[in-house]
Amino acid sequence: MTRLGAWVFHRARMRVALSRHDGNLSARRAHPAAVLLAAVAEGAPGYAAQCMAGQSVRHVVRPVIGTKGA
């Protein structure tokens, strides 16, 4: 479902065919949640991180949310 969401977004927002194609490829090669959380742990050790990691239409992107002092 994530690929479908990325396709719909890039089809609606990008004018150039190359941009549409590259956007879909970027969604396919996006990092898994575990990799993103490991990067936060290494780069910002004082933060507790959460990641929206579901494969659904609502989660086209994987935002990482950090809270300091947790």
C-alpha positions as CSV (number, residue, x, y, z in Angstrom):
1,M,0.0,0.0,0.0
2,T,2.9,2.4,0.6
3,R,3.9,2.1,-3.0
4,L,0.4,3.0,-4.1
5,G,0.3,6.0,-1.8
6,A,3.7,7.2,-3.2
7,W,2.5,6.7,-6.8
8,V,-0.7,8.7,-6.1
9,F,1.2,11.5,-4.4
10,H,3.9,11.8,-7.1
11,R,1.4,11.5,-9.9
12,A,-0.6,14.4,-8.5
13,R,2.3,16.7,-7.5
14,M,5.1,16.2,-10.0
15,R,4.9,17.6,-13.5
16,V,7.9,16.0,-15.1
17,A,7.8,12.3,-15.8
18,L,11.3,11.7,-14.4
19,S,10.3,13.3,-11.1
20,R,7.3,10.9,-10.9
21,H,9.5,7.9,-11.6
22,D,12.2,8.9,-9.2
23,G,9.7,9.6,-6.4
24,N,8.3,6.1,-6.7
25,L,11.8,4.6,-6.6
26,S,12.7,6.6,-3.5
27,A,9.7,5.2,-1.7
28,R,10.7,1.6,-2.7
29,R,14.3,2.1,-1.4
30,A,13.3,3.9,1.8
31,H,15.0,2.7,5.0
32,P,13.1,0.4,7.3
33,A,12.0,1.7,10.7
34,A,14.8,-0.2,12.5
35,V,17.5,1.5,10.5
36,L,16.0,5.0,11.2
37,L,15.7,4.3,14.9
38,A,19.3,3.1,15.1
39,A,20.4,6.3,13.3
40,V,18.6,8.4,15.9
41,A,20.1,6.4,18.8
42,E,23.6,7.0,17.4
43,G,23.2,10.6,16.4
44,A,21.0,11.9,19.3
45,P,21.7,9.7,22.3
46,G,19.6,11.8,24.7
47,Y,16.4,11.4,22.7
48,A,13.8,8.7,22.8
49,A,12.5,8.0,19.3
50,Q,9.4,6.6,17.8
51,C,8.7,5.7,14.2
52,M,5.5,5.2,12.3
53,A,6.4,1.9,10.6
54,G,3.2,0.5,9.2
55,Q,2.7,-0.5,5.6
56,S,-0.6,1.3,4.9
57,V,-2.0,4.2,2.9
58,R,-1.7,6.5,5.9
59,H,2.0,5.8,6.2
60,V,3.5,6.8,2.9
61,V,6.4,8.3,4.7
62,R,8.0,7.2,8.0
63,P,8.2,10.1,10.3
64,V,10.6,9.8,13.2
65,I,9.6,11.6,16.4
66,G,12.1,12.3,19.1
67,T,11.5,13.5,22.7
68,K,14.4,14.8,24.7
69,G,15.1,13.6,28.2
70,A,13.2,10.3,28.0
